[in-house]
């Protein structure tokens, strides 16, 4: 990959990688750090990367960097230990987007990741398998189960009202 191709990759994919990481960890500063670390790792390995596979390499690197930071962060505590309503100013209906975000947050990490890669970023099953180190059949199963869980959660009237 040339320097021009690297710069183009940064311009084209930076927002998508940031959105993907932010949806998974919900921390703007950490998401920015992960994206920056991913581009740095890509830069350090730029001679060995083909321009055609730069997007896949970048998302794979960002995903693995995110997992690494999450594993290190578990020693410090988890957001799951915090009572959600204690920091909320209102329990009223806040929009369908918020309901979907809550539903996504209730999914296991791997299901949330594959659904986001498929439905938000538009990756194929093969590409998702490469990014997450899963077989294509496993990716399909995780996406199917995640969509069932999302449908069940969003289908409850008390979650929407």
N, C-alpha and C positions, 0 to 999 in steps of 0.2 A: 504494500500500500504506500502510495506517495504522500507527501505532506499535504498536497492539495486535496487528495482524496480523504485524508484524515480530517482536515478542516471542514470539508463538505459533510462528512459523517457527523461531526459535532453540530454543525448548523441544522442538519436534517433531523437528527434523532435525539438531541438533548431534551427537548420538551416531552417526547414520548417516554423516554427512560425515566425522567423525573416524575411524570404522572403515574407511571407504573409503580415506582418505588413508594411514592407518597400515598397511593391507595392502599398499599400493603402495610406501611408502618405508621402512617398518620402523624408524622413529625417532620415539619418543613426543614428544619436545620439538619436533621439526620439524613433526610432524603437528599438534600443538596450535597452533603458530605459524601454520601454513597455514589452519587452521580459523578462528582469530581474524582473520587478514587477510581471509579470505573474507567473514566477517560484517561486518567493517569496510567493505569495498568495497560490500557490499550496503546497508549503512546510508547510505553516501555517495550512493547512487543510489536510495534508497528511494522517492522520488516517481515514478520512471519504471518501477517494477516492479509488475506485476499480482500480486495475492495468489495467484491460481491458478497462476502460473508461478514462484512463489518457490523451490520445491524444485529445479526444473530450473536456474534462474538460479544458485542456491547451489552445486549440484554442478558446474556448468560453471565458475563462478568458482574453486572450490576446485581443480578439475582443472588449470585454466590456471595458477593460482598455484603449484601443485605442480610443473608442468613448468618454470615460470620459475625456481624455487628449485633444481631439479635441474640445469638448464643452468648456473646460476651456480656450483653446487657441483662440477661436473665439472672446473673449473679447479683445485680443491683435491685431487682424487683420487676414487676410487670404491671402494665396498665389494667390487666384483668383483675388485679387485686383492688382497684379503685372502684368505688360505687359510682356508677354512671350519673345518677341523678343528683349526687352531692355537688357537682360542678355545673349543673344545668340551671338556667334561670327560669325555664318553663317546661312543662310536660305536654303542652298543647301540640297539635298537629303542626309540623314544620315543613311539610312538603314531601312529595313522592321521592325526590332525590335523597332526602334524609332517611326515609324508610328503607330505600334500597341500600344506602350506605350502612345502616344498622344491620340489615340482613347480611350483607357481605362480611361485616365484622364478626358476625356470629359463626361464620363458616370456619372450619379448620384451615390452617395456614396454606396447606398444599392445594386444597380445593379453591380457596380464594385466589391463589396465584394463577392456577390454570384457567379459571374463568376470566380473570382480568386479562391474561395474555390472549385468550381466544376472543372474547366479546368486546373488550375495550381496545386492544392493540391490533387485533385482526390476524394473529399468527395462525398457521396451519397446525394440525395435530403433530406432524413430524417436527416442526420447528419448536413447538412447546416441549416435546420430548427431549430434544437436544438441549434446550435451555435448562430444564429441570432434572435431567438425567433419568427420565422415565420412559418406559416403552409406550408406543402409540396407543395400545389397548388400555394401559393404565391411565393415560391422559384422558381418553374417552370416558372411562368409568368415573374418574374424579369429576369431570365436567358434568356428566349426567347426574351424579349424586348431588353436586353443588346446585344444579338447576332445580332439582326436586326440592332441596332444602329451601332455596330462595322462593320457590313457588308456594311451598307450605307456609313459610313465614309471612310473605306478603299477602297471601290469601286470607289471613286472619284479619277480620275487621278491626279488632282492637289494636292492631299494629299500624293501621292506616289512619284511624280516627284519633 
